[in-house]
Amino acid sequence: MEVSSTREAYGQTLVSLGKENPDVVVLDADLSKSTRTVYFAREFPQRFFECGIAEQNMMGIAAGLAACGKIVFASSFAVFATARCFDQLRMSIAQPRLNVKVVATHGGVTVGEDGFSHQAIEDLALACSLPGFTVVVPADATETAQVIRVAAGTPGPFYIRLSRQSTLRVHSNGYQFVLGKAVSLRQGFDAAIIATGVMVPVALDAAKSLSLHGIECRVLNMPTLKPLDAEAVILAAQETGAIVTAEEHLQQGGLGSRVAQVVVQNQPVPMAFVALHDAYTHSGKPEELLDLHELTPAGIEKAVRSILLKKR
């Protein structure tokens, strides 16, 4: 598979949107080179606002600009964009349902050597808890570009989580992202693997390996965590009878929790969760941390085999 950068796709798409719509404005918190909003800053300095190392203030400014009719993109690292300014997200953006798109880079443990102070592993739980927020985790650069465009054209607050690391491309250039819809990447009727973000290509690798042993898994890319594609989840539960979720996030509050809510209310089946389990981790290379927490093809294979033993 080809490698692609979701951050790079974000920065380039912002520039395209800026050329098309003068109401698009961008805010950053002294991280524009890392978040790639620097591309927009160079093209449209009059519509770029450097807010400094002060994410709370940035969210307040974003709310004000949105209240004046602007389409606002506000960026920082995921750990700062959510945990540091949750009150501003709640009070200034979610409650008045303003048109602010919070695009957070450096999500999950693949921040790596920056250590656990910079590893956002609770951000999806926080974002999903905010009424009115749409929450999206693109799997690759192709999907990221389309998600950013859809967010720009959809009124209301968004939380979009991107990665520091480049990721394997899973979608072709002809792919069409649809907000709130899962993407079927592989068919199978023994179990369903529902993955998001960087775990999507990992899920595909796991399914390919399991197939060599006669276990055929359905693989769903679930880019939109909120609103979740409940129809796809229910169909997967009905047709496979077992579900494994995979995410670079804590087990609680993210993809696994949202899928489980749908399953238990509509079509109860055995489930397993490939995620971090109620603990912060260490500083290390991204690959080392993914291995440590079994966010790997082998980890998903292990979860699928365990859940098949519980399948009726």
N, C-alpha and C positions, 0 to 999 in steps of 0.2 A: 504493500500500500504506500502511496505517496504521503509525505509528511507536510502538514500545513499549520499555520499559526492563527489561532482565533484572534489574538490581540492585533496582529497585522491586518487581518480582514476587517476588524472593527475600525481601525484608524483610516484605512482606505475608503471604507464605505461612508464614514463621516464626511470625508472630503467631497464625495459624490453628492451626498445629500445637501451639503452646504452650497454647492453650485446650483442645485435644483430649487432650493427653498430658502429664501432669505430669513425666514423665521427660525431656522435651526441655530441654536447657540450651544456652546460646549463649555463646561466647567471642569477644572481639575484641581487636585490638592498637592501640587509640587511633585507630581509623579508623571508628568505628561510624556516624557521619553519612554517610560516603562508601560504606561497604558496605551501609548501610541496616539493619544489625542494631540500630540505635538504636530502631526501632519495637518490637522485642522487649524491649529494655531498659526502655522506658517502661511496657510492660504487665506485665512480669514481672521487676522489679528483683532479686528474690531468686534468680532462675535465670539471671541475666546476670552474666558475669565480665569486667571490664575489666582486661586483662593488661598494658596499657601498651605502649610501643614495644619489645617483647621477644617476637617471634614464636617464638623457640626455646623460651622458657619456656611460652608459650601452648600449644604442641604437647605439652609434657610434662604440663601441667595437664589438657589435653583427654584424653590417654591415661589419666590417673589417674581422671578422672570416668567415662570409658567402662568402665574396669575395675571400677567400682562399679555398673555397670548402667545408666548414663545414655546417652541418645541425644544425642551431642555434635555441635554445629555450631561450627566454628572458622573465623573469617574474617579476611582481610587482603587487601592487594593481591597479585596473582598473583606478582609478582617476589619479594616477601618470603615468601609462603606456601610457596614451593618452594625457590628457590635458597638463601635465608638459613637455612632449617632443614631441609635435606634429611636430615641425620643423625638428627634427631628423628623425622622422618617414617618413616625406615627402621627405626631401632632401637626406637622407643617405640610406633609405630602399625602399621607394615606387618608386622613380624616377629611380634608377638603377635596380629595381625589384629583390632585393636580397632575398636569401633563409632564411629569418628570421621569426620565428614563435613567435609572441608576445602573450603570454598566461597570461591574466590578471585575477587575482582573486579578490574577494570582490566587485563585480559589483552590482550596484543598491542600493536601499534604505535599503536592508536587512543587510547592514553593521551595521545598527541600532544605538546603543549607541555611536559609534564613531563620529556621527554628520555629518552635511551636507558638511563639508570640506573633508570628506572621502567617501561621497556617489557619486559614478560615475553614473550620469543620462544623461550625454551628450556623453559618450564614443562611443556608437554605431554610432551616427551621425558623429562624427569625423572620426572613422575608415572607415565607408562606403563612406566617401567623398574622400578617398585616391584612386586614380586610381591604378589598379593592385592588391589591397589588397583583399583577401578572408576573409569574416567575418562570424564567426560561434558562436552560443550560444547553447551549449548542454543543454538538459533538465534534464539529470540524469547522474549517474556515468557510467552506461553501455554505453551510447552514448558518454560520454567524452573520455573514453578509446579508442573508435574507431576513434573519431575525431582526437585525438592526433596522432594516427598511420597514418591516412590518410594524415594529415598535414606533417608528417615526410617524406612521400613518394611522396608528390606533390610539385614540384618546385615553388618558389615564396613566397611572403610575406603573412602571415596569421595574423588575430587578432581573438583570441579565448577568450570568456568571461566566467568566472566561478563565482560561488557564495561563500560567506563565510559560509552561512547556509547549512546544509544538506537538501536535497530535496527529495520529494517522488519519488520513482522509477516508471517510466512509461513504460520502455521497458524490455522485458524478455532477458535472456541470449542468445537467438537465434536471437536477433535483428541484422540487418545489416545496418549500416549508409552508405548512398550514398551522396557524396558531391553534393550540389546544388539541392537536391530533398526533397520535403516535405514528411511527414509521416502521412498517414490517420489513426487516432486512433478511430474514431467513424463516422458512416454514419448518414446522415440526410439531409432533403431537405427543411426545413423551413428557415434556415440560416446557415452560416458557421462561426465558431470561429477559427481564425488563431492565434496561440500563439507561444511564444518562451521562452526558459529558464525556470525559476521557475514558470512561468504562465501556463505552459502546464498542470500539474495536477490540477491547479485551474480551467482551462477551462473544463477539464473532469468532475469535480464536478459540475460546472454550467450546463453543458449539461445534466448530470444525473438528476439534480433537475428540469430543464425545461421539461424534458421528462415526469415527473410525472404530468405536466400540459398540456400535449398534444403537446408540441413544440419540434420537433426533430431537433437537430443541428448537423451538420458535424463538427468534430474537427480535425484540422490539426496541427501537430507539425512542425514548420518551423525553423529547426536548422540553416540552411544556409541563412543568410540575403543577402549575396552577394557572388556569383551570386544567385539571387532569383529564385525559381521555378515558373516562370511565367505561365507555363502550368497548374499547380495545382490551381493557383489563378484564372485563367480565367475559368477553369472548375467549380470551386466552385461558381463563380459569375453566370455562365450560369445555373447551376443546382439548386442553392438555391435562387438567386436573392437578397441576403443581406449578408454583411460581417461585422464581428466585429473582430478587432485585439486586442491582449492583450500582453503587454510587461511591464517589470520593467524598464522603461526608459521614458524620455520625449516623449510627443506625436510627436514632430517634429524630423525628421531625422533618426528614427529607423525603426522598422518593419512596423508600420502603414504607414509611408511615402512611404516606398518602395512598399508595397502592393497597396497603393492608386495610385501610378504612373502606375502600370500595369492595374488596374481596369479602370481608366479614359481613358487610351489609347486603351483598347480592349473591355471591357464589362462593361460600367458604371452601377453601382447598388448603392443603399444606403449603406453607411458605418458608423460605429461608432468605436471609439478608446478608449480602456481601457488602460490608461497610466497616467503619471504625466503631469499636464497641466501648463506648462510655469512658474514653481515656484520651488524654493528650499524648502526643508522640514526641519524637526527638528531632534533632537536627541531623540531616543526612542527605545523601543523594536521592533524588526522586525515586529512582528505581529501587533503592534499598528500602525506602519507606513503604512503597507499594508492596514489595515482597513481605516486609515485616507484618503488614496488616492483611495479607492474602488478597490484595486487590489485583489479582493476577488471573490468567486463564486457569491455572491449577486451583486457585481458591474458588473460582466459580464452578469448576468441575466437581470439586469436593462438595460444594453446597448442593449442586444438582443431584449427585449420587445420594447424599443424605436425605434429601427431600423425597426422592423416588421410593425410599424405604417406607415412607409414611403415606404414600399414595394408596388409595383404596382400589 
